[in-house]
Amino acid sequence: MPKMKTNSGALKRFKVKKNGSIKRGSAYRSHILTKMTQKRKRNLRGPKTVAAVDATRIKRMLNKA
């Protein structure tokens, strides 16, 4: 039986942590940051975790479920 393929787009965007939660980057951080407040930019910094509702779907994309 052939190997299962991972979704390569999801593979680039998500990492599964040791406790099973999924790490993701935050959107709206690439360009046109001049109109954003410092507070908003600061809160977008650093990794975030995926909501529990979406976690099972993303794990299926990564073949971790």
Stockholm file with secondary structure:
# STOCKHOLM 1.0

chainA/1-65         MPKMKTNSGALKRFKVKKNGSIKRGSAYRSHILTKMTQKRKRNLRGPKTVAAVDATRIKRMLNKA
#=GR chainA/1-65 SS CCCCCCCHHHHHHEEECTTSCEEECCSSCSSCCTTSCHHHHHHTCSCEECCHHHHHHHHHHTTCC
#=GC SS_cons        CCCCCCCHHHHHHEEECTTSCEEECCSSCSSCCTTSCHHHHHHTCSCEECCHHHHHHHHHHTTCC
//
